[in-house]
């Protein structure tokens, strides 16, 4: 199976990559940065910055390291505009509407895969020709 060319990582996968250096999500991210276009939108990147700014992560990783991680993503990400009407009109309706931003991003970026551990996304398996895969599956490709 070939490696995807354009990939979307959901926020929880990127947070895991930031918090645990040797983790599968971190290995996925490094692989994606080397071989793929890592895709984001203002909504997905904004959510990542907001989540990683939370004080609850202080015991695991310092704020400066989190900012460095965000800078790494910002320097390497390919930004796409996922318009609100695209997110609101995804068919069929999602179990969790907060996931719409990742699905809309995959559509507008013509993404090959979404890397996630979110069961609300994983139940879709493949969606509009976008593979929805777990971090370990992406790493194995």
PyMOL commands that set and color helices and strands:
alter all, ss='L'
color gray80, all
select helices_A, chain A and resi 11-19+24-35+42-52+55-57+63-76+84-88+97-108+119-122+135-140
alter helices_A, ss='H'
color red, helices_A
select strands_A, chain A and resi 6-9+37-41+77-80+113-115+126-127+130-133
alter strands_A, ss='S'
color yellow, strands_A
deselect
rebuild
show_as cartoon
